[in-house]
Structure formats: C-alpha cells, structure tokens
C-alpha cells in the first residue's frame, strides 16, 4: 500500500469511526430518554460526550483537508 492510498484509508476510517461515535451517542441519549432517565443521568452525559467527541473528530478531519 503506497503512502497516498494509506492516507486515504486512514481518512476514510477516521470519518467512518467518527460518524459511528455520533450515532452511538445519539442512540445512548434516545435509549436513556425512553427508559425515563433524567437530563443528568449517566446515559445522557455519556451520549453527549460521544456526540461531542465524534463531531470534534469530524471537524478536525474536515479542517485538515
């Protein structure tokens, strides 16, 4: 695998995993809300952290191009 194709694979993996983090975060928030969790419950907090981390990684990847 050459350097350009390796960078493309790394970039694609970063986008996929970052998007997956956002999806997991939203799923945690929705699941916690369905089960009756409050705003400060661990599911909502962890979900928000996942969403923020995923969005942050997507933003950094987008800015790097």
PDBQT receptor file of N, H, CA, C and O in Angstrom, charges set to zero:
ATOM      1  N   UNK A   1       0.857  -1.170   0.000  1.00  0.00    +0.000 N 
ATOM      2  CA  UNK A   1       0.000   0.000   0.000  1.00  0.00    +0.000 C 
ATOM      3  C   UNK A   1       0.905   1.236   0.000  1.00  0.00    +0.000 C 
ATOM      4  O   UNK A   1       1.786   1.364   0.850  1.00  0.00    +0.000 OA
ATOM      5  N   UNK A   2       0.688   2.125  -0.936  1.00  0.00    +0.000 N 
ATOM      6  H   UNK A   2      -0.027   2.021  -1.626  1.00  0.00    +0.000 HD
ATOM      7  CA  UNK A   2       1.521   3.319  -1.031  1.00  0.00    +0.000 C 
ATOM      8  C   UNK A   2       1.044   4.386  -0.058  1.00  0.00    +0.000 C 
ATOM      9  O   UNK A   2      -0.023   4.263   0.543  1.00  0.00    +0.000 OA
ATOM     10  N   UNK A   3       1.839   5.424   0.089  1.00  0.00    +0.000 N 
ATOM     11  H   UNK A   3       2.706   5.524  -0.399  1.00  0.00    +0.000 HD
ATOM     12  CA  UNK A   3       1.528   6.480   1.063  1.00  0.00    +0.000 C 
ATOM     13  C   UNK A   3       0.209   7.196   0.761  1.00  0.00    +0.000 C 
ATOM     14  O   UNK A   3      -0.580   7.396   1.685  1.00  0.00    +0.000 OA
ATOM     15  N   UNK A   4      -0.073   7.597  -0.501  1.00  0.00    +0.000 N 
ATOM     16  H   UNK A   4       0.568   7.434  -1.251  1.00  0.00    +0.000 HD
ATOM     17  CA  UNK A   4      -1.355   8.269  -0.745  1.00  0.00    +0.000 C 
ATOM     18  C   UNK A   4      -2.559   7.392  -0.455  1.00  0.00    +0.000 C 
ATOM     19  O   UNK A   4      -3.548   7.865   0.106  1.00  0.00    +0.000 OA
ATOM     20  N   UNK A   5      -2.490   6.106  -0.834  1.00  0.00    +0.000 N 
ATOM     21  H   UNK A   5      -1.687   5.722  -1.289  1.00  0.00    +0.000 HD
ATOM     22  CA  UNK A   5      -3.643   5.242  -0.570  1.00  0.00    +0.000 C 
ATOM     23  C   UNK A   5      -3.766   4.955   0.928  1.00  0.00    +0.000 C 
ATOM     24  O   UNK A   5      -4.874   4.770   1.433  1.00  0.00    +0.000 OA
ATOM     25  N   UNK A   6      -2.645   4.917   1.636  1.00  0.00    +0.000 N 
ATOM     26  H   UNK A   6      -1.745   5.068   1.226  1.00  0.00    +0.000 HD
ATOM     27  CA  UNK A   6      -2.680   4.736   3.085  1.00  0.00    +0.000 C 
ATOM     28  C   UNK A   6      -3.314   5.922   3.781  1.00  0.00    +0.000 C 
ATOM     29  O   UNK A   6      -4.065   5.758   4.743  1.00  0.00    +0.000 OA
ATOM     30  N   UNK A   7      -3.014   7.112   3.299  1.00  0.00    +0.000 N 
ATOM     31  H   UNK A   7      -2.404   7.246   2.518  1.00  0.00    +0.000 HD
ATOM     32  CA  UNK A   7      -3.634   8.315   3.876  1.00  0.00    +0.000 C 
ATOM     33  C   UNK A   7      -5.126   8.349   3.607  1.00  0.00    +0.000 C 
ATOM     34  O   UNK A   7      -5.915   8.758   4.459  1.00  0.00    +0.000 OA
ATOM     35  N   UNK A   8      -5.507   7.912   2.400  1.00  0.00    +0.000 N 
ATOM     36  H   UNK A   8      -4.866   7.580   1.708  1.00  0.00    +0.000 HD
ATOM     37  CA  UNK A   8      -6.940   7.878   2.071  1.00  0.00    +0.000 C 
ATOM     38  C   UNK A   8      -7.663   6.868   2.949  1.00  0.00    +0.000 C 
ATOM     39  O   UNK A   8      -8.776   7.125   3.408  1.00  0.00    +0.000 OA
ATOM     40  N   UNK A   9      -7.040   5.729   3.183  1.00  0.00    +0.000 N 
ATOM     41  H   UNK A   9      -6.136   5.521   2.811  1.00  0.00    +0.000 HD
ATOM     42  CA  UNK A   9      -7.661   4.707   4.037  1.00  0.00    +0.000 C 
ATOM     43  C   UNK A   9      -7.788   5.222   5.465  1.00  0.00    +0.000 C 
ATOM     44  O   UNK A   9      -8.811   5.008   6.116  1.00  0.00    +0.000 OA
ATOM     45  N   UNK A  10      -6.753   5.898   5.950  1.00  0.00    +0.000 N 
ATOM     46  H   UNK A  10      -5.922   6.071   5.421  1.00  0.00    +0.000 HD
ATOM     47  CA  UNK A  10      -6.798   6.465   7.301  1.00  0.00    +0.000 C 
ATOM     48  C   UNK A  10      -7.891   7.531   7.391  1.00  0.00    +0.000 C 
ATOM     49  O   UNK A  10      -8.642   7.573   8.365  1.00  0.00    +0.000 OA
ATOM     50  N   UNK A  11      -7.978   8.383   6.385  1.00  0.00    +0.000 N 
ATOM     51  H   UNK A  11      -7.368   8.350   5.594  1.00  0.00    +0.000 HD
ATOM     52  CA  UNK A  11      -9.006   9.424   6.382  1.00  0.00    +0.000 C 
ATOM     53  C   UNK A  11     -10.411   8.840   6.342  1.00  0.00    +0.000 C 
ATOM     54  O   UNK A  11     -11.311   9.315   7.035  1.00  0.00    +0.000 OA
ATOM     55  N   UNK A  12     -10.592   7.803   5.522  1.00  0.00    +0.000 N 
ATOM     56  H   UNK A  12      -9.860   7.418   4.959  1.00  0.00    +0.000 HD
ATOM     57  CA  UNK A  12     -11.904   7.157   5.438  1.00  0.00    +0.000 C 
ATOM     58  C   UNK A  12     -12.258   6.482   6.761  1.00  0.00    +0.000 C 
ATOM     59  O   UNK A  12     -13.398   6.563   7.218  1.00  0.00    +0.000 OA
ATOM     60  N   UNK A  13     -11.282   5.818   7.371  1.00  0.00    +0.000 N 
ATOM     61  H   UNK A  13     -10.356   5.752   7.000  1.00  0.00    +0.000 HD
ATOM     62  CA  UNK A  13     -11.531   5.166   8.659  1.00  0.00    +0.000 C 
ATOM     63  C   UNK A  13     -11.878   6.190   9.729  1.00  0.00    +0.000 C 
ATOM     64  O   UNK A  13     -12.748   5.952  10.566  1.00  0.00    +0.000 OA
ATOM     65  N   UNK A  14     -11.196   7.331   9.699  1.00  0.00    +0.000 N 
ATOM     66  H   UNK A  14     -10.489   7.525   9.019  1.00  0.00    +0.000 HD
ATOM     67  CA  UNK A  14     -11.491   8.390  10.666  1.00  0.00    +0.000 C 
ATOM     68  C   UNK A  14     -12.912   8.894  10.501  1.00  0.00    +0.000 C 
ATOM     69  O   UNK A  14     -13.623   9.080  11.489  1.00  0.00    +0.000 OA
ATOM     70  N   UNK A  15     -13.335   9.118   9.259  1.00  0.00    +0.000 N 
ATOM     71  H   UNK A  15     -12.758   8.967   8.457  1.00  0.00    +0.000 HD
ATOM     72  CA  UNK A  15     -14.702   9.594   9.019  1.00  0.00    +0.000 C 
ATOM     73  C   UNK A  15     -15.742   8.565   9.442  1.00  0.00    +0.000 C 
ATOM     74  O   UNK A  15     -16.761   8.915  10.037  1.00  0.00    +0.000 OA
ATOM     75  N   UNK A  16     -15.488   7.301   9.137  1.00  0.00    +0.000 N 
ATOM     76  H   UNK A  16     -14.660   7.016   8.654  1.00  0.00    +0.000 HD
ATOM     77  CA  UNK A  16     -16.447   6.249   9.488  1.00  0.00    +0.000 C 
ATOM     78  C   UNK A  16     -16.553   6.094  11.006  1.00  0.00    +0.000 C 
ATOM     79  O   UNK A  16     -17.656   6.048  11.551  1.00  0.00    +0.000 OA
ATOM     80  N   UNK A  17     -15.418   6.014  11.681  1.00  0.00    +0.000 N 
ATOM     81  H   UNK A  17     -14.522   6.051  11.238  1.00  0.00    +0.000 HD
ATOM     82  CA  UNK A  17     -15.447   5.820  13.131  1.00  0.00    +0.000 C 
ATOM     83  C   UNK A  17     -15.994   7.047  13.863  1.00  0.00    +0.000 C 
ATOM     84  O   UNK A  17     -16.680   6.912  14.876  1.00  0.00    +0.000 OA
ATOM     85  N   UNK A  18     -15.693   8.231  13.358  1.00  0.00    +0.000 N 
ATOM     86  H   UNK A  18     -15.136   8.341  12.535  1.00  0.00    +0.000 HD
ATOM     87  CA  UNK A  18     -16.229   9.445  13.979  1.00  0.00    +0.000 C 
ATOM     88  C   UNK A  18     -17.741   9.514  13.820  1.00  0.00    +0.000 C 
ATOM     89  O   UNK A  18     -18.457   9.881  14.752  1.00  0.00    +0.000 OA
ATOM     90  N   UNK A  19     -18.219   9.160  12.639  1.00  0.00    +0.000 N 
ATOM     91  H   UNK A  19     -17.638   8.861  11.882  1.00  0.00    +0.000 HD
ATOM     92  CA  UNK A  19     -19.670   9.131  12.409  1.00  0.00    +0.000 C 
ATOM     93  C   UNK A  19     -20.330   8.085  13.293  1.00  0.00    +0.000 C 
ATOM     94  O   UNK A  19     -21.423   8.301  13.817  1.00  0.00    +0.000 OA
ATOM     95  N   UNK A  20     -19.659   6.949  13.456  1.00  0.00    +0.000 N 
ATOM     96  H   UNK A  20     -18.771   6.774  13.031  1.00  0.00    +0.000 HD
ATOM     97  CA  UNK A  20     -20.182   5.903  14.328  1.00  0.00    +0.000 C 
ATOM     98  C   UNK A  20     -20.261   6.378  15.781  1.00  0.00    +0.000 C 
ATOM     99  O   UNK A  20     -21.203   6.037  16.496  1.00  0.00    +0.000 OA
ATOM    100  N   UNK A  21     -19.276   7.163  16.215  1.00  0.00    +0.000 N 
ATOM    101  H   UNK A  21     -18.510   7.440  15.634  1.00  0.00    +0.000 HD
ATOM    102  CA  UNK A  21     -19.319   7.717  17.572  1.00  0.00    +0.000 C 
ATOM    103  C   UNK A  21     -20.537   8.622  17.759  1.00  0.00    +0.000 C 
ATOM    104  O   UNK A  21     -21.189   8.587  18.802  1.00  0.00    +0.000 OA
ATOM    105  N   UNK A  22     -20.836   9.428  16.747  1.00  0.00    +0.000 N 
ATOM    106  H   UNK A  22     -20.306   9.457  15.900  1.00  0.00    +0.000 HD
ATOM    107  CA  UNK A  22     -22.009  10.314  16.828  1.00  0.00    +0.000 C 
ATOM    108  C   UNK A  22     -23.284   9.482  16.905  1.00  0.00    +0.000 C 
ATOM    109  O   UNK A  22     -24.168   9.772  17.711  1.00  0.00    +0.000 OA
ATOM    110  N   UNK A  23     -23.381   8.461  16.079  1.00  0.00    +0.000 N 
ATOM    111  H   UNK A  23     -22.662   8.225  15.424  1.00  0.00    +0.000 HD
ATOM    112  CA  UNK A  23     -24.576   7.598  16.071  1.00  0.00    +0.000 C 
ATOM    113  C   UNK A  23     -24.741   6.888  17.412  1.00  0.00    +0.000 C 
ATOM    114  O   UNK A  23     -25.850   6.811  17.941  1.00  0.00    +0.000 OA
ATOM    115  N   UNK A  24     -23.649   6.371  17.962  1.00  0.00    +0.000 N 
ATOM    116  H   UNK A  24     -22.748   6.433  17.533  1.00  0.00    +0.000 HD
ATOM    117  CA  UNK A  24     -23.705   5.707  19.269  1.00  0.00    +0.000 C 
ATOM    118  C   UNK A  24     -24.144   6.690  20.346  1.00  0.00    +0.000 C 
ATOM    119  O   UNK A  24     -24.946   6.339  21.212  1.00  0.00    +0.000 OA
ATOM    120  N   UNK A  25     -23.630   7.913  20.303  1.00  0.00    +0.000 N 
ATOM    121  H   UNK A  25     -22.978   8.198  19.600  1.00  0.00    +0.000 HD
ATOM    122  CA  UNK A  25     -24.017   8.928  21.280  1.00  0.00    +0.000 C 
ATOM    123  C   UNK A  25     -25.495   9.260  21.218  1.00  0.00    +0.000 C 
ATOM    124  O   UNK A  25     -26.162   9.367  22.247  1.00  0.00    +0.000 OA
ATOM    125  N   UNK A  26     -26.002   9.423  20.003  1.00  0.00    +0.000 N 
ATOM    126  H   UNK A  26     -25.459   9.336  19.167  1.00  0.00    +0.000 HD
ATOM    127  CA  UNK A  26     -27.435   9.712  19.852  1.00  0.00    +0.000 C 
ATOM    128  C   UNK A  26     -28.259   8.525  20.341  1.00  0.00    +0.000 C 
ATOM    129  O   UNK A  26     -29.288   8.708  20.992  1.00  0.00    +0.000 OA
ATOM    130  N   UNK A  27     -27.809   7.308  20.029  1.00  0.00    +0.000 N 
ATOM    131  H   UNK A  27     -26.973   7.159  19.501  1.00  0.00    +0.000 HD
ATOM    132  CA  UNK A  27     -28.535   6.120  20.489  1.00  0.00    +0.000 C 
ATOM    133  C   UNK A  27     -28.550   6.039  22.017  1.00  0.00    +0.000 C 
ATOM    134  O   UNK A  27     -29.567   5.668  22.604  1.00  0.00    +0.000 OA
ATOM    135  N   UNK A  28     -27.437   6.381  22.665  1.00  0.00    +0.000 N 
ATOM    136  H   UNK A  28     -26.611   6.682  22.188  1.00  0.00    +0.000 HD
ATOM    137  CA  UNK A  28     -27.406   6.388  24.135  1.00  0.00    +0.000 C 
ATOM    138  C   UNK A  28     -28.401   7.397  24.708  1.00  0.00    +0.000 C 
ATOM    139  O   UNK A  28     -29.112   7.103  25.669  1.00  0.00    +0.000 OA
ATOM    140  N   UNK A  29     -28.441   8.571  24.117  1.00  0.00    +0.000 N 
ATOM    141  H   UNK A  29     -27.863   8.810  23.337  1.00  0.00    +0.000 HD
ATOM    142  CA  UNK A  29     -29.363   9.609  24.600  1.00  0.00    +0.000 C 
ATOM    143  C   UNK A  29     -30.806   9.164  24.417  1.00  0.00    +0.000 C 
ATOM    144  O   UNK A  29     -31.620   9.306  25.329  1.00  0.00    +0.000 OA
ATOM    145  N   UNK A  30     -31.128   8.626  23.240  1.00  0.00    +0.000 N 
ATOM    146  H   UNK A  30     -30.467   8.511  22.499  1.00  0.00    +0.000 HD
ATOM    147  CA  UNK A  30     -32.502   8.189  22.962  1.00  0.00    +0.000 C 
ATOM    148  C   UNK A  30     -32.899   7.045  23.885  1.00  0.00    +0.000 C 
ATOM    149  O   UNK A  30     -33.996   7.044  24.444  1.00  0.00    +0.000 OA
ATOM    150  N   UNK A  31     -32.008   6.073  24.043  1.00  0.00    +0.000 N 
ATOM    151  H   UNK A  31     -31.117   6.074  23.589  1.00  0.00    +0.000 HD
ATOM    152  CA  UNK A  31     -32.318   4.932  24.920  1.00  0.00    +0.000 C 
ATOM    153  C   UNK A  31     -32.544   5.386  26.363  1.00  0.00    +0.000 C 
ATOM    154  O   UNK A  31     -33.458   4.912  27.037  1.00  0.00    +0.000 OA
ATOM    155  N   UNK A  32     -31.707   6.301  26.822  1.00  0.00    +0.000 N 
ATOM    156  H   UNK A  32     -30.964   6.686  26.274  1.00  0.00    +0.000 HD
ATOM    157  CA  UNK A  32     -31.854   6.796  28.187  1.00  0.00    +0.000 C 
ATOM    158  C   UNK A  32     -33.171   7.545  28.346  1.00  0.00    +0.000 C 
ATOM    159  O   UNK A  32     -33.848   7.408  29.365  1.00  0.00    +0.000 OA
ATOM    160  N   UNK A  33     -33.533   8.336  27.340  1.00  0.00    +0.000 N 
ATOM    161  H   UNK A  33     -32.983   8.447  26.512  1.00  0.00    +0.000 HD
ATOM    162  CA  UNK A  33     -34.792   9.081  27.402  1.00  0.00    +0.000 C 
ATOM    163  C   UNK A  33     -35.991   8.135  27.394  1.00  0.00    +0.000 C 
ATOM    164  O   UNK A  33     -36.963   8.362  28.115  1.00  0.00    +0.000 OA
ATOM    165  N   UNK A  34     -35.930   7.082  26.586  1.00  0.00    +0.000 N 
ATOM    166  H   UNK A  34     -35.141   6.898  26.000  1.00  0.00    +0.000 HD
ATOM    167  CA  UNK A  34     -37.035   6.123  26.524  1.00  0.00    +0.000 C 
ATOM    168  C   UNK A  34     -37.205   5.401  27.857  1.00  0.00    +0.000 C 
ATOM    169  O   UNK A  34     -38.327   5.130  28.283  1.00  0.00    +0.000 OA
ATOM    170  N   UNK A  35     -36.087   5.089  28.512  1.00  0.00    +0.000 N 
ATOM    171  H   UNK A  35     -35.175   5.308  28.166  1.00  0.00    +0.000 HD
ATOM    172  CA  UNK A  35     -36.156   4.377  29.792  1.00  0.00    +0.000 C 
ATOM    173  C   UNK A  35     -36.450   5.309  30.971  1.00  0.00    +0.000 C 
ATOM    174  O   UNK A  35     -36.503   4.862  32.117  1.00  0.00    +0.000 OA
ATOM    175  N   UNK A  36     -36.639   6.581  30.696  1.00  0.00    +0.000 N 
ATOM    176  H   UNK A  36     -36.597   6.944  29.766  1.00  0.00    +0.000 HD
ATOM    177  CA  UNK A  36     -37.042   7.512  31.743  1.00  0.00    +0.000 C 
ATOM    178  C   UNK A  36     -35.898   8.190  32.468  1.00  0.00    +0.000 C 
ATOM    179  O   UNK A  36     -36.086   8.697  33.574  1.00  0.00    +0.000 OA
ATOM    180  N   UNK A  37     -34.732   8.212  31.880  1.00  0.00    +0.000 N 
ATOM    181  H   UNK A  37     -34.578   7.800  30.982  1.00  0.00    +0.000 HD
ATOM    182  CA  UNK A  37     -33.587   8.869  32.518  1.00  0.00    +0.000 C 
ATOM    183  C   UNK A  37     -33.714  10.386  32.474  1.00  0.00    +0.000 C 
ATOM    184  O   UNK A  37     -34.319  10.943  31.559  1.00  0.00    +0.000 OA
ATOM    185  N   UNK A  38     -33.148  11.034  33.452  1.00  0.00    +0.000 N 
ATOM    186  H   UNK A  38     -32.656  10.581  34.196  1.00  0.00    +0.000 HD
ATOM    187  CA  UNK A  38     -33.180  12.483  33.508  1.00  0.00    +0.000 C 
ATOM    188  C   UNK A  38     -32.049  13.105  32.714  1.00  0.00    +0.000 C 
ATOM    189  O   UNK A  38     -31.247  12.413  32.087  1.00  0.00    +0.000 OA
ATOM    190  N   UNK A  39     -32.003  14.429  32.758  1.00  0.00    +0.000 N 
ATOM    191  H   UNK A  39     -32.654  14.991  33.268  1.00  0.00    +0.000 HD
ATOM    192  CA  UNK A  39     -31.004  15.171  31.997  1.00  0.00    +0.000 C 
ATOM    193  C   UNK A  39     -29.594  14.909  32.504  1.00  0.00    +0.000 C 
ATOM    194  O   UNK A  39     -28.647  14.927  31.718  1.00  0.00    +0.000 OA
ATOM    195  N   UNK A  40     -29.437  14.669  33.787  1.00  0.00    +0.000 N 
ATOM    196  H   UNK A  40     -30.207  14.655  34.426  1.00  0.00    +0.000 HD
ATOM    197  CA  UNK A  40     -28.112  14.445  34.356  1.00  0.00    +0.000 C 
ATOM    198  C   UNK A  40     -27.808  12.961  34.573  1.00  0.00    +0.000 C 
ATOM    199  O   UNK A  40     -26.908  12.624  35.343  1.00  0.00    +0.000 OA
ATOM    200  N   UNK A  41     -28.541  12.079  33.911  1.00  0.00    +0.000 N 
ATOM    201  H   UNK A  41     -29.272  12.353  33.285  1.00  0.00    +0.000 HD
ATOM    202  CA  UNK A  41     -28.268  10.647  34.052  1.00  0.00    +0.000 C 
ATOM    203  C   UNK A  41     -27.009  10.291  33.267  1.00  0.00    +0.000 C 
ATOM    204  O   UNK A  41     -26.600  11.008  32.354  1.00  0.00    +0.000 OA
ATOM    205  N   UNK A  42     -26.415   9.184  33.640  1.00  0.00    +0.000 N 
ATOM    206  H   UNK A  42     -26.747   8.601  34.381  1.00  0.00    +0.000 HD
ATOM    207  CA  UNK A  42     -25.136   8.785  33.047  1.00  0.00    +0.000 C 
ATOM    208  C   UNK A  42     -25.282   8.510  31.555  1.00  0.00    +0.000 C 
ATOM    209  O   UNK A  42     -24.352   8.779  30.794  1.00  0.00    +0.000 OA
ATOM    210  N   UNK A  43     -26.411   7.986  31.119  1.00  0.00    +0.000 N 
ATOM    211  H   UNK A  43     -27.166   7.768  31.737  1.00  0.00    +0.000 HD
ATOM    212  CA  UNK A  43     -26.626   7.715  29.694  1.00  0.00    +0.000 C 
ATOM    213  C   UNK A  43     -26.625   8.975  28.855  1.00  0.00    +0.000 C 
ATOM    214  O   UNK A  43     -26.054   9.000  27.765  1.00  0.00    +0.000 OA
ATOM    215  N   UNK A  44     -27.262  10.024  29.357  1.00  0.00    +0.000 N 
ATOM    216  H   UNK A  44     -27.726  10.004  30.242  1.00  0.00    +0.000 HD
ATOM    217  CA  UNK A  44     -27.300  11.293  28.626  1.00  0.00    +0.000 C 
ATOM    218  C   UNK A  44     -25.915  11.923  28.609  1.00  0.00    +0.000 C 
ATOM    219  O   UNK A  44     -25.473  12.428  27.577  1.00  0.00    +0.000 OA
ATOM    220  N   UNK A  45     -25.242  11.895  29.726  1.00  0.00    +0.000 N 
ATOM    221  H   UNK A  45     -25.601  11.485  30.565  1.00  0.00    +0.000 HD
ATOM    222  CA  UNK A  45     -23.904  12.503  29.799  1.00  0.00    +0.000 C 
ATOM    223  C   UNK A  45     -22.940  11.760  28.875  1.00  0.00    +0.000 C 
ATOM    224  O   UNK A  45     -22.206  12.392  28.115  1.00  0.00    +0.000 OA
ATOM    225  N   UNK A  46     -22.935  10.433  28.931  1.00  0.00    +0.000 N 
ATOM    226  H   UNK A  46     -23.531   9.920  29.548  1.00  0.00    +0.000 HD
ATOM    227  CA  UNK A  46     -22.051   9.661  28.052  1.00  0.00    +0.000 C 
ATOM    228  C   UNK A  46     -22.421   9.859  26.586  1.00  0.00    +0.000 C 
ATOM    229  O   UNK A  46     -21.544   9.959  25.728  1.00  0.00    +0.000 OA
ATOM    230  N   UNK A  47     -23.719   9.916  26.301  1.00  0.00    +0.000 N 
ATOM    231  H   UNK A  47     -24.432   9.835  26.998  1.00  0.00    +0.000 HD
ATOM    232  CA  UNK A  47     -24.162  10.157  24.928  1.00  0.00    +0.000 C 
ATOM    233  C   UNK A  47     -23.688  11.503  24.416  1.00  0.00    +0.000 C 
ATOM    234  O   UNK A  47     -23.215  11.611  23.284  1.00  0.00    +0.000 OA
ATOM    235  N   UNK A  48     -23.811  12.525  25.241  1.00  0.00    +0.000 N 
ATOM    236  H   UNK A  48     -24.195  12.437  26.161  1.00  0.00    +0.000 HD
ATOM    237  CA  UNK A  48     -23.337  13.851  24.833  1.00  0.00    +0.000 C 
ATOM    238  C   UNK A  48     -21.829  13.862  24.613  1.00  0.00    +0.000 C 
ATOM    239  O   UNK A  48     -21.337  14.499  23.682  1.00  0.00    +0.000 OA
ATOM    240  N   UNK A  49     -21.098  13.156  25.471  1.00  0.00    +0.000 N 
ATOM    241  H   UNK A  49     -21.497  12.639  26.227  1.00  0.00    +0.000 HD
ATOM    242  CA  UNK A  49     -19.648  13.087  25.298  1.00  0.00    +0.000 C 
ATOM    243  C   UNK A  49     -19.277  12.377  24.001  1.00  0.00    +0.000 C 
ATOM    244  O   UNK A  49     -18.353  12.799  23.305  1.00  0.00    +0.000 OA
ATOM    245  N   UNK A  50     -19.986  11.308  23.673  1.00  0.00    +0.000 N 
ATOM    246  H   UNK A  50     -20.736  10.964  24.239  1.00  0.00    +0.000 HD
ATOM    247  CA  UNK A  50     -19.739  10.616  22.415  1.00  0.00    +0.000 C 
ATOM    248  C   UNK A  50     -20.038  11.527  21.224  1.00  0.00    +0.000 C 
ATOM    249  O   UNK A  50     -19.258  11.584  20.274  1.00  0.00    +0.000 OA
ATOM    250  N   UNK A  51     -21.155  12.233  21.273  1.00  0.00    +0.000 N 
ATOM    251  H   UNK A  51     -21.789  12.187  22.045  1.00  0.00    +0.000 HD
ATOM    252  CA  UNK A  51     -21.522  13.128  20.169  1.00  0.00    +0.000 C 
ATOM    253  C   UNK A  51     -20.485  14.236  20.016  1.00  0.00    +0.000 C 
ATOM    254  O   UNK A  51     -20.059  14.533  18.900  1.00  0.00    +0.000 OA
ATOM    255  N   UNK A  52     -20.081  14.842  21.111  1.00  0.00    +0.000 N 
ATOM    256  H   UNK A  52     -20.427  14.601  22.018  1.00  0.00    +0.000 HD
ATOM    257  CA  UNK A  52     -19.088  15.922  21.048  1.00  0.00    +0.000 C 
ATOM    258  C   UNK A  52     -17.753  15.406  20.523  1.00  0.00    +0.000 C 
ATOM    259  O   UNK A  52     -17.120  16.056  19.691  1.00  0.00    +0.000 OA
ATOM    260  N   UNK A  53     -17.324  14.246  21.003  1.00  0.00    +0.000 N 
ATOM    261  H   UNK A  53     -17.838  13.718  21.679  1.00  0.00    +0.000 HD
ATOM    262  CA  UNK A  53     -16.051  13.684  20.538  1.00  0.00    +0.000 C 
ATOM    263  C   UNK A  53     -16.110  13.337  19.052  1.00  0.00    +0.000 C 
ATOM    264  O   UNK A  53     -15.170  13.620  18.309  1.00  0.00    +0.000 OA
ATOM    265  N   UNK A  54     -17.203  12.730  18.624  1.00  0.00    +0.000 N 
ATOM    266  H   UNK A  54     -17.967  12.500  19.228  1.00  0.00    +0.000 HD
ATOM    267  CA  UNK A  54     -17.345  12.383  17.206  1.00  0.00    +0.000 C 
ATOM    268  C   UNK A  54     -17.394  13.603  16.317  1.00  0.00    +0.000 C 
ATOM    269  O   UNK A  54     -16.750  13.640  15.269  1.00  0.00    +0.000 OA
ATOM    270  N   UNK A  55     -18.162  14.609  16.731  1.00  0.00    +0.000 N 
ATOM    271  H   UNK A  55     -18.685  14.579  17.583  1.00  0.00    +0.000 HD
ATOM    272  CA  UNK A  55     -18.235  15.854  15.953  1.00  0.00    +0.000 C 
ATOM    273  C   UNK A  55     -16.884  16.571  15.936  1.00  0.00    +0.000 C 
ATOM    274  O   UNK A  55     -16.492  17.146  14.920  1.00  0.00    +0.000 OA
ATOM    275  N   UNK A  56     -16.188  16.533  17.051  1.00  0.00    +0.000 N 
ATOM    276  H   UNK A  56     -16.507  16.066  17.876  1.00  0.00    +0.000 HD
ATOM    277  CA  UNK A  56     -14.870  17.157  17.102  1.00  0.00    +0.000 C 
ATOM    278  C   UNK A  56     -13.889  16.478  16.159  1.00  0.00    +0.000 C 
ATOM    279  O   UNK A  56     -13.129  17.151  15.462  1.00  0.00    +0.000 OA
ATOM    280  N   UNK A  57     -13.903  15.156  16.133  1.00  0.00    +0.000 N 
ATOM    281  H   UNK A  57     -14.520  14.610  16.699  1.00  0.00    +0.000 HD
ATOM    282  CA  UNK A  57     -13.026  14.424  15.213  1.00  0.00    +0.000 C 
ATOM    283  C   UNK A  57     -13.398  14.694  13.771  1.00  0.00    +0.000 C 
ATOM    284  O   UNK A  57     -12.517  14.847  12.925  1.00  0.00    +0.000 OA
ATOM    285  N   UNK A  58     -14.701  14.755  13.469  1.00  0.00    +0.000 N 
ATOM    286  H   UNK A  58     -15.417  14.630  14.156  1.00  0.00    +0.000 HD
ATOM    287  CA  UNK A  58     -15.121  15.073  12.102  1.00  0.00    +0.000 C 
ATOM    288  C   UNK A  58     -14.687  16.480  11.710  1.00  0.00    +0.000 C 
ATOM    289  O   UNK A  58     -14.245  16.706  10.584  1.00  0.00    +0.000 OA
ATOM    290  N   UNK A  59     -14.812  17.414  12.628  1.00  0.00    +0.000 N 
ATOM    291  H   UNK A  59     -15.172  17.231  13.543  1.00  0.00    +0.000 HD
ATOM    292  CA  UNK A  59     -14.416  18.796  12.340  1.00  0.00    +0.000 C 
ATOM    293  C   UNK A  59     -12.911  18.902  12.079  1.00  0.00    +0.000 C 
ATOM    294  O   UNK A  59     -12.480  19.583  11.148  1.00  0.00    +0.000 OA
ATOM    295  N   UNK A  60     -12.122  18.224  12.910  1.00  0.00    +0.000 N 
ATOM    296  H   UNK A  60     -12.472  17.672  13.667  1.00  0.00    +0.000 HD
ATOM    297  CA  UNK A  60     -10.662  18.254  12.723  1.00  0.00    +0.000 C 
ATOM    298  C   UNK A  60     -10.282  17.588  11.397  1.00  0.00    +0.000 C 
ATOM    299  O   UNK A  60      -9.408  18.086  10.688  1.00  0.00    +0.000 OA
ATOM    300  N   UNK A  61     -10.927  16.471  11.056  1.00  0.00    +0.000 N 
ATOM    301  H   UNK A  61     -11.637  16.066  11.632  1.00  0.00    +0.000 HD
ATOM    302  CA  UNK A  61     -10.642  15.803   9.798  1.00  0.00    +0.000 C 
ATOM    303  C   UNK A  61     -11.025  16.680   8.611  1.00  0.00    +0.000 C 
ATOM    304  O   UNK A  61     -10.309  16.729   7.610  1.00  0.00    +0.000 OA
ATOM    305  N   UNK A  62     -12.143  17.365   8.727  1.00  0.00    +0.000 N 
ATOM    306  H   UNK A  62     -12.724  17.325   9.540  1.00  0.00    +0.000 HD
ATOM    307  CA  UNK A  62     -12.595  18.248   7.649  1.00  0.00    +0.000 C 
ATOM    308  C   UNK A  62     -11.660  19.440   7.498  1.00  0.00    +0.000 C 
ATOM    309  O   UNK A  62     -11.347  19.835   6.375  1.00  0.00    +0.000 OA
ATOM    310  N   UNK A  63     -11.206  20.020   8.611  1.00  0.00    +0.000 N 
ATOM    311  H   UNK A  63     -11.460  19.699   9.523  1.00  0.00    +0.000 HD
ATOM    312  CA  UNK A  63     -10.303  21.173   8.575  1.00  0.00    +0.000 C 
ATOM    313  C   UNK A  63      -8.920  20.793   8.048  1.00  0.00    +0.000 C 
ATOM    314  O   UNK A  63      -8.222  21.633   7.480  1.00  0.00    +0.000 OA
ATOM    315  N   UNK A  64      -8.524  19.540   8.230  1.00  0.00    +0.000 N 
ATOM    316  H   UNK A  64      -9.091  18.858   8.691  1.00  0.00    +0.000 HD
ATOM    317  CA  UNK A  64      -7.202  19.108   7.800  1.00  0.00    +0.000 C 
ATOM    318  C   UNK A  64      -7.073  18.915   6.299  1.00  0.00    +0.000 C 
ATOM    319  O   UNK A  64      -5.962  18.814   5.780  1.00  0.00    +0.000 OA
ATOM    320  N   UNK A  65      -8.202  18.863   5.594  1.00  0.00    +0.000 N 
ATOM    321  H   UNK A  65      -9.105  18.945   6.016  1.00  0.00    +0.000 HD
ATOM    322  CA  UNK A  65      -8.149  18.607   4.142  1.00  0.00    +0.000 C 
ATOM    323  C   UNK A  65      -7.948  19.848   3.354  1.00  0.00    +0.000 C 
ATOM    324  O   UNK A  65      -7.883  19.796   2.126  1.00  0.00    +0.000 OA
TER     325      UNK A  65
